Amino acid sequence: MAGFFVLGIVLGPAAMVCGWLAMGRTWSGSRPTAAVIALVLGAIDTLLAVIWLSGAATPGVGLF
């Protein structure tokens, strides 16, 4: 169970860094779609991992 949490807290920021580097470290100009997707999904994954870490949500809440 702890392995899934570790993946989110480690791979989320890694995806954000890789996406930012693939975008050429700038918001201007043409951006590859895959790089923007990596950046956004990494941010979502990191945010969810931080919320889970804070205890505001637990896995399985709201499921039957």
Steps between C-alpha positions, in 0.01 A plus 500: 500500500779743584656438160209664318537814712874512444450477125269803503722718714814412301375463143271806506780752546719297262233530230473872565876548463515290183205688350652838586834402348330364187316832461835675483454657847277774364128569465535697175520359151372168375482228759489129429166357610661201672714731715200703614308181579794368704520827692126510576470134598810528718347800678172313557684192628712710736197689629311178571801352678534810720129493584530134590808574712318773690226254594219699342416199286566132527495237227156353451300786648169527323510150354236245586 
